[in-house]
């Protein structure tokens, strides 16, 4: 994809000549599924950079993904993912609290799932490693436990417990626990 609108014309995320490219590959072997992906976003900015006196900063982002899921053994399967993100902020000023420079952060996820007919239970844990770059922070982590029941092929009900921890912030939903109850409808 390629952007051709400037932020002043109402496109507050992508700048002139921005670009986006992604690719993904999947391979199944002996019941296990392997995934690999790459995403590149070039010349990105945010609306905050349009404020007077902040300068104009843009970023180039590269993300690599590797993931795998085991076959199901008696309804039990395991999956994991590794994402490595790298950003280069260039120009003047900053993007949010992040000044010009090179940043990297890996993210990991591991989950154990049990399925029996229309019922699925899953426990998962995801962790952001520490951000490395001109500004560093300690990554957060999320642990979730979920029970899901398919009422019919298009409707699922679920109960989910989520605990999110992040030593770098107390804003938003970080460092809180919550219980979510709901249903999903698949079109």
PyMOL commands that set and color helices and strands:
alter all, ss='L'
color gray80, all
select helices_A, chain A and resi 7-9+47-50
alter helices_A, ss='H'
color red, helices_A
select strands_A, chain A and resi 14-29+32-44+57-69+76-95+98-116+119-128+141-152+155-165+176-185
alter strands_A, ss='S'
color yellow, strands_A
deselect
rebuild
show_as cartoon
